[in-house]
Amino acid sequence: MSSTNYSDIMVGDVVYYSTAQEQVGKGKTLFRGDQGWIVNRGNGQPQVVTPENFVKFNKGRNRRVDFLGNFLQEYRT
């Protein structure tokens, strides 16, 4: 089941994002960083997914909340 709400993403979900060349890529979320979600594109290649390049996501089998990432986003200066 896919969803298009960026705020519902959790660790372990598969996220689809658009690239600068207008292609769609996908990766599994690792954690929430300062600029957005960090996803593994494959072979350990990281990609930052922001609300601007986010397309949709599929809920992962082993999803979990990123408590540290949410805490840091809430108290960011």
N, C-alpha and C positions, 0 to 999 in steps of 0.2 A: 504494500500500500504506500503510495507516494503522497507527500504533502508539500505545500509551497509556503509554509509559514517558517521563516528563518528563526524565530524565537523558540520553536519547538525542537530544534536540533539538540541531540545528546551525543556523548561519546559512544562510538561504535556504529553510528549511522553511516549510510553511503550517501554522499552529497554530490550533486551534479552542479557544475559551474560553467560559466562561459569564459573563454579565453580572449585575448586581444585580437586574435584572428577570427573571431566569431564562431569558433568551434566549441562543442560541449565536451567537457572532460568530467571524470568522476573519481572519487577517492573516499577512503574511510576516515572518519573524524578521529583525531587523536586527543586534542585538547583545545580549549578556547584561549586564544592569545589576546594580546593588546589590540591588534588590528582586526581580528576576526577568528574564525575557526581554522585550525591547522589540520589539513587532511594529507593522507599518504596516497599519492597518485600511483604508487607501485614502485618496487625496487628501492624503497626508502626515499623517494623524491617528495619533498614537501610542497604544499601549495596553500596559500592563504585564501580563504573564501570569505568575502565580505557580503553585506546585503546588496551591494551594487552588482557583483558578478554571480550571485546565487541564482540557481534555476529551480531546483527542487531537491528533495531528499527522500530516501527510503529508510524506514525504520530498521535498525539492525537487530540481529537475534539476541545479542548480549549488550543492550544499551544500558547506560548508567549516566547519572547526573555528574557534571563536572563541577563539584562544589568549590574547588579552589578557583577555577576560572570565573565562576559566577561571583565569588567573593571579591576577586580582584577587579572585575568590571564595575561592581557596585561602589567600591571605595577608591576608584582610580582618581588621581589628581589631574 
